Amino acid sequence: PPSPPPPPPPPPLPSPPPLPPPPSPPHYVTWSLEFNGIDNYLLLPYARDIVAVSMWIWMAVDQPQRERYLLDARFSNNPAAQAPNPELYFSNSATGQRWSTMYVNAANKSIVWSSLREGEWMH
């Protein structure tokens, strides 16, 4: 007599659930700054002959509708500074005349606030 067929293989085991993502590093490890958009700013030491400024920014969509400065280098707290820079600022209401070029995400843009986009990273 022929032998009976072998039993079917057992069903595969279910896949384990995916692992959760690793925890985010603390803010001090990321080398980034976070501002609340209301009253925070970064004060840098006096520097002469700056010809370029580079930054990564994210502008929140829900910011208050008031004057907002992205960069303001008009004044100096250093008594050795010869003179303030009256034309070196960039805000949503005005832009100083010392700006010659602005790039947003590697594209040459008009030097106006509307060249920036809220709710996304820009460089």
Secondary structure, 3 states (H helix, E strand, C coil): CCCCCCCCCCCCCCCCCCCCCCCCCCHHHCCCCCCCCCCCCCCCCCCCCCCCCCCCEECCCCCCCCCCEEEECCCCCCCCCCCCCCCCEEECCCECCCCCCEEECCEEECCCHHHCCCCCEEC
